[in-house]
C-alpha cells in the first residue's frame, strides 16, 4: 500500500491541564492515556507528531538522525516530539532539552496518508474504515514493546495505544526532499499537502523531567521480524533561568 509508513519513531490548553499524577501503574512521569495534556487527547497529539515528522526535509529530519543533532528541528510550544527510527536497528541520540518541556513520542506507530494519485481510493467513510482496519492490523502484529525511563521499566505499554479519533482525520504537508522520497518508498511524491490521514500506535506523553541528565530507551518488534527498532536517548534537561544573569 503506497499510503502506509511504519515508523517508531511527538492550540494548547491551560497549564492546569498539564499534570502527570501518574498512570494506573504509578509511573509518575507519564500522563494517563485518557488524559488531555496541554489541551489535546493522545490521539490528537499523535496526529500532531506525524505532521511534525513529515514536514521536515530528509537531510535534517529527526527520524533519520543518527546522533540527535536535529532533535530540535520544528519544535515549538510546551511539548517536544521525540523521533523513533525506520526500523534500522539500534539508534543512539544525545539531546539537550529546554527546561519545562513535556515529551511525546511513539514506541511503535503506523499512519495512512491517503494518496489517490498513487493508487488509493478517494477519501470516503468506507476508505476511512479500510485505512483504520489495515493500520490496526499492522499494529496488532507488534509482539515486543519496551520502554525504560532512567532505568525504570514502564509497565503495561499496551495500555498506551491510541488511534486518530473518529472525524479527526488530518492533512500532512511534505517538503521537497521529503523522507518518503529519500527512502525510495515514494520517489514521485513531490512537495505538497496530502491526505486525509489517520494513525494508530503506542505513544507516551512524559511530564517535564527534572533538570539534569536522563536516559530514555525503547524497543519494538513485530511478529514476523520485518520491523524492529532499538532507540536510546541521552537527555540533558537545562535548568530554568529566572531573571537576568549576573
C-alpha positions in Angstrom: 0.0 0.0 0.0 1.7 3.3 -1.0 -0.2 5.1 1.7 1.5 3.3 4.6 4.6 4.1 6.5 5.9 2.2 9.6 7.8 4.4 12.0 8.6 4.1 15.6 9.9 6.6 15.6 6.0 13.8 19.5 -3.9 25.3 20.3 -2.6 24.4 23.7 -4.8 24.2 26.8 -4.1 25.9 30.1 -1.2 24.8 32.3 -3.7 23.4 34.8 -4.5 20.6 32.4 -0.8 19.5 32.3 -0.4 17.5 35.4 1.0 14.0 35.3 -0.2 12.4 38.6 1.0 9.0 37.3 -0.7 6.3 35.3 -2.6 3.5 36.9 0.7 1.6 37.3 2.1 4.6 39.3 4.7 5.8 36.9 4.9 9.5 37.9 6.2 10.9 34.7 3.5 9.6 32.3 0.2 11.3 31.6 -2.6 8.7 31.6 -3.9 7.6 28.2 -7.3 9.0 28.9 -6.0 12.5 29.8 -5.8 15.6 27.7 -2.3 17.0 28.4 -1.9 20.6 27.2 -5.5 20.6 25.8 -5.2 17.6 23.5 -6.1 13.9 23.7 -3.3 11.3 23.0 -5.0 10.6 19.6 -4.7 14.3 18.7 -1.1 14.6 19.8 -0.3 11.6 17.6 -1.6 13.4 14.5 0.5 16.4 15.5 3.5 14.1 15.8 3.0 12.8 12.2 2.6 16.3 10.8 5.8 17.3 12.5 7.7 14.2 11.3 6.6 14.5 7.7 7.1 18.3 7.4 10.9 18.3 7.8 13.3 17.6 4.8 15.1 14.3 5.0 18.6 15.9 5.4 17.6 17.4 8.8 14.7 15.1 9.7 14.9 13.9 13.4 13.6 10.5 12.4 16.5 9.9 10.1 19.0 11.5 12.5 21.6 9.0 14.0 23.1 11.3 16.6 20.4 13.6 18.0 21.8 16.8 16.4 18.5 17.5 14.6 16.2 16.8 17.6 15.3 20.5 18.0 14.1 21.0 14.4 10.5 22.1 14.1 9.9 22.1 17.9 7.6 24.7 19.5 5.3 25.1 22.4 5.3 23.2 25.7 5.6 19.8 24.2 8.7 18.4 22.3 8.4 15.5 20.0 11.0 12.7 20.0 11.6 10.5 17.0 12.0 6.8 16.8 13.6 5.2 13.7 12.7 3.5 10.5 13.4 0.0 11.8 17.1 0.1 11.1 18.4 -1.5 14.2 19.9 0.4 17.2 19.9 4.2 17.3 21.5 6.3 20.0 20.9 10.0 20.2 22.2 12.7 22.6 19.9 15.7 23.0 19.8 18.8 25.2 16.3 20.0 26.1 15.0 23.3 27.3 13.6 23.3 30.8 9.9 22.6 31.3 9.2 20.7 28.1 6.9 17.7 28.1 8.0 14.8 25.7 5.7 13.0 23.3 6.9 10.0 21.3 5.8 6.7 19.8 7.1 3.3 20.8 5.6 2.0 17.5 3.1 3.6 15.1 1.6 3.5 11.7 -0.1 6.1 9.5 -2.2 6.1 6.4 -1.9 9.2 4.3 -4.5 8.9 1.5 -2.8 9.4 -1.9 -5.2 8.8 -4.8 -2.5 9.8 -7.3 -0.5 6.7 -6.0 -3.4 4.2 -6.1 -5.5 5.0 -3.1 -9.3 5.3 -3.4 -10.7 8.8 -2.9 -11.4 9.5 0.7 -14.9 8.4 1.9 -16.3 6.8 5.0 -15.5 3.4 3.5 -11.9 4.4 2.8 -11.6 5.7 6.4 -12.8 2.3 7.8 -10.4 0.4 5.4 -7.4 2.6 6.4 -8.1 2.2 10.1 -8.5 -1.5 9.7 -5.3 -2.0 7.8 -3.1 0.1 10.1 -4.8 -1.5 13.1 -3.9 -5.0 11.9 -0.3 -3.9 11.4 -0.2 -2.5 15.0 -1.8 -5.8 16.3 1.3 -7.6 14.9 3.7 -5.9 17.4 4.8 -8.5 19.9 7.6 -6.6 21.6 7.2 -3.2 23.2 9.5 -1.9 25.9 10.4 1.4 27.5 12.7 2.4 30.3 12.9 5.9 31.8 16.1 6.3 33.8 16.4 2.6 34.0 12.8 2.1 35.3 10.6 0.0 33.1 7.3 1.4 32.0 4.7 -1.4 32.7 1.7 -2.3 30.6 2.7 -0.4 27.5 -0.2 -2.0 25.6 -2.5 0.3 27.5 -1.0 3.4 25.7 -2.4 2.6 22.3 -4.4 5.2 20.6 -5.9 5.9 17.1 -6.9 9.1 15.4 -10.3 10.0 16.9 -13.4 9.5 14.6 -13.9 12.5 12.4 -10.5 14.0 13.2 -8.5 12.8 10.2 -5.9 15.3 9.1 -3.8 16.5 6.3 0.0 16.4 6.2 2.5 18.6 4.3 5.6 17.2 2.7 8.5 19.4 1.7 11.0 18.9 -1.1 13.4 16.1 -0.3 10.8 14.5 2.0 11.5 11.3 3.9 9.4 9.1 1.5 11.5 10.3 -1.4 14.7 9.8 0.5 13.8 6.3 1.5 12.8 5.4 -2.1 9.3 4.4 -1.0 7.5 7.1 -3.0 10.2 8.8 -5.1 7.4 10.6 -7.1 5.9 12.3 -4.1 6.5 16.0 -4.6 6.2 18.8 -2.1 2.6 19.5 -1.2 -0.3 18.8 1.2 -1.9 15.4 1.1 -4.4 13.3 2.9 -6.7 12.8 4.8 -4.6 10.8 7.2 -5.3 8.5 10.2 -2.8 6.8 12.5 -2.6 4.1 15.1 0.2 3.4 17.6 1.6 3.2 21.1 2.6 6.6 22.4 3.8 8.1 25.7 3.5 11.7 26.9 6.0 12.4 29.6 5.7 15.3 32.0 8.7 17.7 32.0 11.7 15.9 33.5 13.9 17.4 36.2 16.9 19.4 35.3 20.0 17.2 34.7 20.7 14.0 32.8 18.2 11.3 31.9 18.1 8.2 29.8 15.2 7.0 27.7 15.3 3.6 26.0 12.6 2.0 24.0 12.3 -1.0 21.6 9.6 -2.5 19.4 9.4 -5.5 17.0 6.6 -7.2 15.1 5.9 -10.9 15.0 7.4 -11.7 11.5 10.6 -9.8 12.2 10.0 -7.4 9.3 10.3 -4.3 11.6 12.2 -3.7 14.8 13.9 -0.8 16.5 16.0 0.0 19.5 16.3 3.7 20.4 18.2 5.3 23.2 18.1 9.0 24.1 20.7 10.5 26.4 18.8 13.6 27.5 20.1 16.7 29.3 17.4 19.0 30.6 18.6 22.5 31.1 17.9 24.4 34.3 15.4 27.2 34.3 16.8 30.7 34.5 14.9 33.3 36.5 15.7 37.0 36.0 18.8 38.5 34.4 22.2 36.8 34.6 24.6 38.5 37.0 
